[in-house]
Amino acid sequence: MKSSVAPSNIERSLGDDDFIVTKTDAKGRITYANRIFIALAGYSETELLGSQHNIIRHPDMPRSVFKLLWETIGTGQEFIGYVKNMAKDGSFYWVLATVTPDRDAQRAIAGYTSVRRKPRPEAVKAASALYQTMLAAERSAGTRDAIDAGAAVLRTAMNGKSYEQFVLAL
Ligand SMILES: Cc1cc2nc3c(=O)[nH]c(=O)nc-3n(C[C@H](O)[C@H](O)[C@H](O)COP(=O)(O)O)c2cc1C
């Protein structure tokens, strides 16, 4: 289910010691959400379970970031990234997310776990500026070429660093 919520300028934030945790099946459907996620996102546990995380997708997030996320975790690697999310009331909150694949006894990917914590304000500022540029590039490229255009902006910003090195230095 995609959200039809209108974004507002009200910002919420995680406490310094808070962790948001969710788990999904291999298709990305939420199978577990901790109390802090439920409180911040503003959806009931019933609304969240079985939904995709795009229920909290913020329109300011570039598509190419999620493309990279799915590519990375789909090949069994860990993904780290700054994400702006939108709660049910339209307010937003930034997180530093680490998404890792969960494996079954045969080592096949059975689902994913995401743990998010409060990002440093300077990193949010940098990520926010970068995402605005990526989003603008995606919009002007048009639907078909959007992902490539956003990814090209990201590659330029990375300036030879690996994605992970770049993100952790923001
Ligand atoms: C474990 C896990 C956690 C995710 N967490 C978020 C999240 O916090 N916010 C978000 O917008 N998308 C998150 N996603 C990505 C969404 O599945 C989705 O790709 C994204 O919201 C873009 O939506 P769309 O593919 O419908 O455009 C997560 C995916 C996984 C597998």
The ligand as a Tripos MOL2 file, in Angstrom:
@<TRIPOS>MOLECULE
LIG
   31    33     1     0     0
SMALL
NO_CHARGES

@<TRIPOS>ATOM
      1 C1         14.3560   -4.0980    5.5430 C.3       1 LIG1
      2 C2         13.9430   -2.9420    4.6710 C.ar      1 LIG1
      3 C3         13.7770   -1.6910    5.2490 C.ar      1 LIG1
      4 C4         13.3690   -0.6030    4.4890 C.ar      1 LIG1
      5 N1         13.1880    0.5920    5.1110 N.ar      1 LIG1
      6 C5         12.6950    1.6240    4.4150 C.ar      1 LIG1
      7 C6         12.4070    2.8480    5.0650 C.ar      1 LIG1
      8 O1         12.6410    3.0370    6.2720 O.2       1 LIG1
      9 N2         11.8690    3.8460    4.3080 N.ar      1 LIG1
     10 C7         11.6190    3.7080    2.9850 C.ar      1 LIG1
     11 O2         11.1180    4.6560    2.3670 O.2       1 LIG1
     12 N3         11.9030    2.5490    2.3340 N.ar      1 LIG1
     13 C8         12.4380    1.5270    3.0170 C.ar      1 LIG1
     14 N4         12.7150    0.3550    2.3630 N.ar      1 LIG1
     15 C9         12.5710    0.3100    0.8830 C.3       1 LIG1
     16 C10        11.1500    0.0580    0.4290 C.3       1 LIG1
     17 O3         10.9650   -1.3320    0.3450 O.3       1 LIG1
     18 C11        10.8570    0.6880   -0.9590 C.3       1 LIG1
     19 O4         11.7580    0.1830   -1.9140 O.3       1 LIG1
     20 C12        10.9620    2.2290   -0.9340 C.3       1 LIG1
     21 O5         10.1510    2.7850    0.0600 O.3       1 LIG1
     22 C13        10.5760    2.8460   -2.2940 C.3       1 LIG1
     23 O6          9.2640    2.5740   -2.5930 O.3       1 LIG1
     24 P1          8.8260    2.1520   -4.0580 P.3       1 LIG1
     25 O7          9.7200    0.9860   -4.4090 O.co2     1 LIG1
     26 O8          7.3930    1.7920   -3.9650 O.co2     1 LIG1
     27 O9          9.0880    3.3610   -4.8900 O.co2     1 LIG1
     28 C14        13.1330   -0.7620    3.0940 C.ar      1 LIG1
     29 C15        13.3180   -2.0180    2.5110 C.ar      1 LIG1
     30 C16        13.7310   -3.0950    3.2830 C.ar      1 LIG1
     31 C17        13.9190   -4.4430    2.6410 C.3       1 LIG1
@<TRIPOS>BOND
     1     1     2 1
     2     2     3 ar
     3     2    30 ar
     4     3     4 ar
     5     4     5 ar
     6     4    28 ar
     7     5     6 ar
     8     6     7 ar
     9     6    13 1
    10     7     8 2
    11     7     9 ar
    12     9    10 ar
    13    10    11 2
    14    10    12 ar
    15    12    13 ar
    16    13    14 ar
    17    14    15 1
    18    14    28 ar
    19    15    16 1
    20    16    17 1
    21    16    18 1
    22    18    19 1
    23    18    20 1
    24    20    21 1
    25    20    22 1
    26    22    23 1
    27    23    24 1
    28    24    25 2
    29    24    26 1
    30    24    27 1
    31    28    29 ar
    32    29    30 ar
    33    30    31 1
@<TRIPOS>SUBSTRUCTURE
     1 LIG1         1 GROUP 0 **** ****
